[in-house]
Amino acid sequence: MTHPSNRAEETRRWWHEVLETYLEDRSEPLNERYWSPMDTWSRDRIRTVQDEKIAAVAPFLYENSAFYRARFDRLGLAPTDLRSVDDLIAKWPVVTKQEMMEDALAHPPFGTYTACGPAEWADRGWMHFSSSGSTGVPRVFRYTHFDRKFWEQANARALYSGGLRKGDTAFPMVGFGPHVFAWGVQYTLAAMGLPVIPGGGMDAKARAAIIDRFKPTTLVCTPSYALYLGRVMQDMGMDPARSSVKWLVTGGEPFSGVAGTVERLQDLWGAMSLEFYGCTEASPHCGGYSCPEYQTGDENFIHLMEDIQVWETVDPDTLMPVPEGEKGLTVCTNLNSESSPQLRFLVGDYTRLSTEPCACGRNHVKGMGCMTGRSDDLINLRGIKFFPVQIEEAVRAVPGTGDEFQIRLTTQEDGLDVMEILVEHTDPSAANAVATEIRSRCEVRCSVAVRAPNSLPKSEMKAKRVYDERRK
């Protein structure tokens, strides 16, 4: 009989071998259009690789993660029952954030939902990151240097697709804290051989001066901060659209699918925007990215990398798969990690998936309309449900409104829950126009308070826009 520790090592070696089969250690692109040949794989090739990875990762997780072992046993499944994408979807219920939070509370501080234990961490640990979601206990994920190599290549495919080339200089303006976005991009830029101007720890005026003096071509930040920085430059007598900046690499907030925000950034900077999409739990590197062939006026979408992940959409109530083209919540199986592969994690963003070939030559699935809101962020006000991005679209639709806004939810003395929207504008009467736009999009009545331009707080990380102070 094989000793359990031997089985753990055997499955780890198998999983490593499969991962290494598809690991490209590139510092140069495949050609002028694509960083990797995987970008243009056929759908049959993609599915074959997904099946191969699932057959290897299932026993690896069973032997190396107590969380997954318990789940297999509870479901009455053996690791060999999961040999393909079809097996996975048919037999393995989605994993929720609540399950991970409960595991983290029961087994602090890291939980048991990853396959990076003390020995692996001591031997080849790189960094650990925590989820940056707006609800619940943060989940912590440890990653190795082996994982970092996968991140670099996945991110490089997205950055190269977005137009970054040798000769570009990047200016990251995101905090290097416990979240994944800044670190992943930083290491990727180095792997691509692109020089970096460090931009942490500066205020907006200092960053504007850096852009004016050193002429970076690429900014890395959240969409809301790009808007703020551009306004600061204008106040300093600079024109962002006439600056050296050609590319905006954005992440951390919904962007491409938010009507009005994309147009504001394009008008302000005159630069191409590349959205990075992912989540700490199951897609810590870039899982999705903007298409280089997108044409203004078409429905926006993002490409999802299926050779390294399996993407699905499920019904928000039943958590069962929905047909292609129907709106549902995103589910991700991460097949691109030594430390933290995950099976059918409920990311929870709303989108529609399409496998129609793209004009850019990629056959990977697309998220149509991009990601229009995470289920965790859904607001329920007196039985009416809507997303913060719908409020954002309403604010953007009113000429002259500032880039920031706030959603404040409170409970009146009579017990009625109410919503107030704070916007920036020079004209107090704009409140009526904003309220009308919100009613037309969300079918909810609210009060709107107008504040002076540039008076609402700004952040270089995710903008905090929802303040829920209702009585529970």
N, C-alpha and C positions, 0 to 999 in steps of 0.2 A: 504494500500500500504506500502511495506517495505521501510524504510528510507535507502537512499544510504549507509550511514555509517554502518547501520546494515548489509546490503548485503555484504559490504567489510569484516566485521568481521565474518559473517557466512561462507563465502567462504574461509577465512583464516583458520578458525577452521577445516573446512572439509579437506583442503589441509594438515594441520598439522596432522590430524588423519591418513590420508593415508600415509604420510611420516613416522610417528611414527610406523605404522604397520610393516614397513620394515627396521626400524633402529635397528641395532645390536650394543649394547654397549659392544663389546668384548675386553678383554685384553688377552685372550688366544685363540689359533686356534681351529677350529673344529676338526681337526685331523692332522696327520703328513704331509698330502699333501695339504690340503686346509684350508684357514682361515675362510671361510664362506660357508654354504650350497648353497648360491646363485651362487657360482662359477660353480656348476654342474647342475643347473636347466635345465630342458628340454626346447626346443624351444617353446613348447606350453605354459609352465608355464611363460616363459619370456614374451611372447606376452600378456598373460592375465594380468600380472602386468603392463606392459606398457599401455594397454588400460585403466586399472583402474586409473592410474596416470594421463593420458591425460584428462579423463572425469572430474577429480577434478581440475587440474591445469588451464584448459581453463577459467572457471568462476573466479577462483582466480586472474588470470592475468587481466581479463577484469575489475574487480572491484578494483584492487589495483595497476594497472600500467596505467598511462595516455597514454603511448606509445602504449601499446597493445590494450587499449580500442579504440583509434583512428584507429588502423589498422583493428580491427574487424569491426568497423562501416564503414570504407572505403571499405572494401571487401563485405559488406552487409551480414555479418555472425553474428549469435548469438553464445555465448559461448557453448550452448548445441549442436551446429552443429559439434563440435569436441569431439567425444566420443571414438575414437580409433586411432590406427596408420594409418589405411587405410583412415579415415576421414582427418587426419592431412596432409598426403601426397597429397591427392586429392584436398583439399580445401584451404590449407594455403601456399602461396608462401614463398620462403625462405626469411629470414631476413638477410640483408647485413650489413657489417661494416659501409658503407656509411650512411645507415639509422640511425644507432646508433650515428655516429659522428654528423649528422645534429641535432638529438635530444639533444645531449649534448651541442651543440652550442646554440640551442634555449632555453634550460633550464639548464643553468650552476648552480653549477659545476658538478652535478651528472647525469643530464638527468632524464628521466622518464621511462627508459626501464627496471628498476628493480622494485621490490615490497617492497623495504625497504625505507620507508619514514622517516621523522624526528622523529616521535613517536617511531617507531620500533628501530631506530638507538640509540635513547636516552635510551630506555628501556633495550635492550639486544644486542647492537652492539658489534662486535668483532674487525674486521679490514676492511679497504677498500684497494683495490688493483687496479692498473691500468694495462691496456693491455701493452704488451711489443713489439707489432708488429713494423715492420720497416716503416710503412706508416701511414699517417693521424694523426688526433687528438687522443691522448690516451683516451680510454673509462674507466671510473672509476666505480667500482662495490663494493657496501657495503655488508658485510656479518655479520651474527650474530653467537653467540656461538652455536646455534642450527645447523647452517650450518657446523661449525667446526667439530661437531661430525660425520656428514656424510663424510666429507673429511677424517677424521682419519680412518674410516672403509674402505672406498674405497681404500685409499693408502695402508692400511695394507694388503688388499687382493693382491695387486701387489707386495709389498715387501716380503711377505711370499712366494708367488709364485716364486719369484726370488731366494729364498734360505735363507733369513735372519731368524735366530732362536735365542732363548734365549742363551746367552753366547756371542753373537756378540756385538761389540762396533762400533758405527758409528762416522765418522768424516766428518761433512758437511763443504764444502769449497765454499759456495756460499754466495753472499752478501744478508743480510737480508734487502733488500730495498722494493720498492713498488710492487714487483711482487710476484706471488703466489708460485712458486716452492719451495723455501727454507722454507717458513713458513709452508706449508702443510706437508712437510716431517718431519720437526722438531716436530710438534705436534703428528704426527703419530708414530714416534719413541718412544715418551713418552708414548703414549697409548699402544704400544706393550711391554712396559717394557724394552726397550733396552737403555743402557747408551749411552750418547753422549759426545764427546769431541768438544767443540765449536771451529770452525776454521775460523771465520770471522776476517777481519782486519789483516791478516798475509801475508807476502810474501811467495814465493814458498820455499825458503830455510828454513824458520821457520816451514812451514808445513811438509817438508821432515824430519826435526828433530823430530817433533811430532810423525810422523809415526815410525821413528826409535826407539824412546824412549818409547812411550806408546802403541804401537802395536794395533791400530784399525784394525778391520777386514773389514770395509765397508767405502768406500769413496762416498760422494755425491757431484757431480759437473757436469759441462758441459763436453761433450766428448773432446772438444779442450783443456780444462784446464787439463784434465787427461793426455793427451799426453804431454803437456808442463811440468807438475809436474814430470812425469816419466823421462823426459829428464834432468830436473834439478837434480833429485836424482842420475842419472847416472854420471852427471858432478861432483857430490859430492862424488863419489866413492861407491854409494849404488846401489843395483840391485833391482828394483821394483818387479821383478818376484820372488824374494826370501824374500820379505817383508811379513808382517802379513796380507796384504790386500788380501781378497778372493772375494770381491764383489765390483763392480763399479755400483753405481746407477746414471744414467745420464739423463739429461733433458735439454730443452731449445734450442736444435739444432737437425737437422736430424742426425740420427746415424745408426740404425740397417740396413737401406736400402742403405747405402752409401758404395759401394764396395771399399775396401782398408782401410777404417777407422776402421772398426771392427777388421780386421786382425792386424792392427798396435797396437791397444789397447791390444788385446790378447797376441801378441808377447811381448809387453813391460811389461805388468803387470802379465801375467799368471793368470788372475782372470776372473770370470764370470761377464758379463755385463748385466745389467737390464735397459732397456730404459723406461722412463716415458714419455707418450704422452698426451698432452692436450692443452687447450687454455683458457685464462682468461675469455673470454666472455661466453663460454658455457660448458667448461670442466675444471674448475679451479683445481679440484683434478685430480688424475690420471684417465684418461679415457681409456687409452690403455697401454699395457705393454708387454714386451717380454715373449715368451713362454718358460717354463722350459724344454720342450721336444725338442726344436729346435736342429737339428743336422747340424753341419758344412757341407756345400755343398748343403743343401736343400735351397729352396727359403725361405728367411726370412719373418716373419710376426709378427704382434702384435695382442693380444687379446683386444677386446673392450667390456666394461661392459654394457651389454644391459638391465639389470634390473634397472639401474639408468639413462640410456640415450638411445635415439633412434639414431642409426647411419645410414646414407644413403650416396649414391654418386649420383651426378647430372652432366649433361652435362655442360661443362664450358661456352658454348655459349647460350644455351636455358635455363639453370638451371632447366631442367626437369630430373626426375629420369632416371638412366641408368640401364640396367639389371645386375643382379648379375654376377660378373666375368669381367665386362667391366670397364675400367679405367674411373674415374670421380673425381669430387671434393667432399670432405667430407662435410656433413651437420650433425649438432648435435642438438638434442632436449634434454635439460638438465632437468631431472625429479628427481633431487636429491638436491633441494635447497629450503629453505624458502624464501630467499631474492632475488634470481636471477635465477629462472627457465626461460628457453628460448625455444621458439618454432622454430625449423628448422633454426637455425643460420648457415650461410654459413662460416664454418671454412676455407675451401678453400685449403686443402691439397689433392694432387693427390694420389689415391690408388685404389685397386680393392678389393671388399668385397666378402667374402666366408662364407657360413654357414655350410660348411662341418665339421663334428665332428673332434675334435682334439685328438691326442694320449694322451694328458694330462688329458682328461676327461671333458674338458670344451666344452660347446655347443654354447657359445657366438660367434658372428660374428668376423671374423678375417680380418685385413687389410693386404692383400697380397703384398709382396714387401715392407712392412712398408709404411711410408709416404715419397714420393720421391720429394717433393717440394711444397711450398705454392704458390698459384696463384699470390699473391701479389708480390712474389719475382721473378716472371718470367722476364727474360731479353729479350728485343727485340732489336737486333742489326742489322740494315739494313734489316729488314724483317725476320731475322732468330731468332727463339725463343728457349731459353734454360734456364735451372735452374742453380744456383750456385753449386748445388750438382754434376752436370755433370762435371763442372770444377774441383771440388774436387776429383772426381773419376779419372780424367785425371792426376792430379798432383800426386795422390797416386800411380798411375801405373808406375811412373818413379822411379827406384831405387835411393835411396840417397837423395830424396827431403825431405825438412824439413816438419814439421807438419803444419805450417802456410802458408797462401798464401793470395794474394789480387787480386781483380778484379777491374780494373780502367777503367772507360768509359769516354771518352772525345770527343769533337768535334774539328776537324782540322779547319784551316783558310778557307779552301775551302768548309766547311760545311759538310764534311764527318765524320760520327761517327765511332770511332775506339775503340778497346779494347786492353789494356795491362795487362798481368798477371805477378804479382811479386811472385817469388818463392824463397825458400832458398835452396842453394846447394853449395857444395865446388867446383864444376866444371862448369864454364860458358857455356860450350858446351851442358849442359843439357837442355838449352833453346830450342834447336831444337827438342829434344825428347818430351818435354812437349807440344810444339806447334803441333806436329804430333798427339799426343794423343787427344788434344782438337779438332783438325779437324776431327778425326775419330768418336768422340762422338757427336759433336755439329754442324759439317759441317760449321764451321766459322773459318776464318783466323784472327789471332791476333799476336801481338808481345809479347815476353816473356822476362822479365828481371830477371836475377839471382842476388840475394842478399846473403850476408854472412849468414851462419847458425845462428839461434836465433836472427836475427836482426829485424824481423817483430814484431809488438806489439802483446802482449798476453793479454787475459782478463779472469777473473774468471766467468764472465757472458757470454751472447751470443757473440761469436766472430764476430766482424764487418769485413766482407770480401768484400763487394761491395761498391765501391765509384763511384757514378754516377754524373759526373760533366759535362754532355752533355748540350749544349744549348737547351732550351725547345722551 
